[in-house]
Amino acid sequence: MDPILEQKLASLGEHIKQRTRERQAQTRAAPATALIIPFPHPWAEAVRAVPLAMLRSALFGVVRRGRRQYLDNIEIAAWPGVSIRYTGQRLDQADLDIWMQAVHLFRQQGLGGRLHLSAYTLLQALGRCTEGEHHYIRLKKSFTRMIACAVEISIGRYSYAGNLIHEFWLDKETGDYVLSINPHLAALFKDGYSLIEWKQRQALGEKDLAKWLLGYVSTHQATVLKPHRIGLNKLQRLCGTEMEAKDFKRWTKRYMDEIKALEAVAAWRFTGADNDILEFIRPPQKASRKSRKGR
């Protein structure tokens, strides 16, 4: 072969390899989609934001321990004016913890891009143990449930149909996980969202009903002049628990006391002719901080 031609071909080969490496690097750095949707108002580090529709429904419900029930296009109990249909394994409050933290990490850039993070760091942020493979497997299973599910949420003019986590995969070059969430989920925040004190929620450990009640409480202003009241039957249906009514009332009493001790409510009681109505008011500083259309 002509030495000059051979040199040119070698140079061309190196150029092609370099361009290929550059395109691969651009692909890894590129957002999951060209569409980036910001949140209405980025929130502080100490709180987590969740759409009202999720906190006032059984989407992330109180699920019995053991094998999870699979739902096939089932209508989920939700607040009046909200319609939720769901397909997939039932989701619980541990899944909501992970979803909340994932969304929290996107709060500055908005939904629609990709985020690199380690499973170790995520478990730390969740307040979970980082020792032992079990905790990492549990984290992965939760992401898998939220990727594999199909949810349709309709609120007023907004309607979302899709999954709750778009992608979650391992970047073998960096050793980090890469996370993306469908940007259109940001539309749910426009209808209203609540800010939950992260330390308060973590203080409740793995008590699903307690966490669900804290989330529900956070969606209401509940002032002294206008306390929030809801029948226990309706409350039980909204949280999706399969407890007996008497057990639900007993555990609600216990957990509302814990929530009061955390200063998320100022006072609460059972009222009504049969003591079957939950009534609560929130501390003035909590009630005055509007949780975006929360009442």
Secondary structure as GFF3:
##gff-version 3
##sequence-region A 1 295
A	DSSP	alpha_helix	3	29	.	.	.	ID=ss1
A	DSSP	beta_strand	47	51	.	.	.	ID=ss2
A	DSSP	alpha_helix	52	55	.	.	.	ID=ss3
A	DSSP	beta_strand	60	61	.	.	.	ID=ss4
A	DSSP	beta_strand	70	76	.	.	.	ID=ss5
A	DSSP	beta_strand	82	89	.	.	.	ID=ss6
A	DSSP	beta_strand	91	92	.	.	.	ID=ss7
A	DSSP	alpha_helix	93	105	.	.	.	ID=ss8
A	DSSP	beta_strand	115	117	.	.	.	ID=ss9
A	DSSP	alpha_helix	119	125	.	.	.	ID=ss10
A	DSSP	alpha_helix	133	148	.	.	.	ID=ss11
A	DSSP	beta_strand	150	155	.	.	.	ID=ss12
A	DSSP	beta_strand	158	162	.	.	.	ID=ss13
A	DSSP	beta_strand	167	171	.	.	.	ID=ss14
A	DSSP	beta_strand	176	180	.	.	.	ID=ss15
A	DSSP	three_ten_helix	183	186	.	.	.	ID=ss16
A	DSSP	alpha_helix	187	191	.	.	.	ID=ss17
A	DSSP	beta_strand	193	197	.	.	.	ID=ss18
A	DSSP	alpha_helix	198	203	.	.	.	ID=ss19
A	DSSP	alpha_helix	208	218	.	.	.	ID=ss20
A	DSSP	beta_strand	228	231	.	.	.	ID=ss21
A	DSSP	alpha_helix	232	239	.	.	.	ID=ss22
A	DSSP	alpha_helix	245	261	.	.	.	ID=ss23
A	DSSP	beta_strand	267	271	.	.	.	ID=ss24
A	DSSP	beta_strand	277	281	.	.	.	ID=ss25
A	DSSP	alpha_helix	284	288	.	.	.	ID=ss26
###
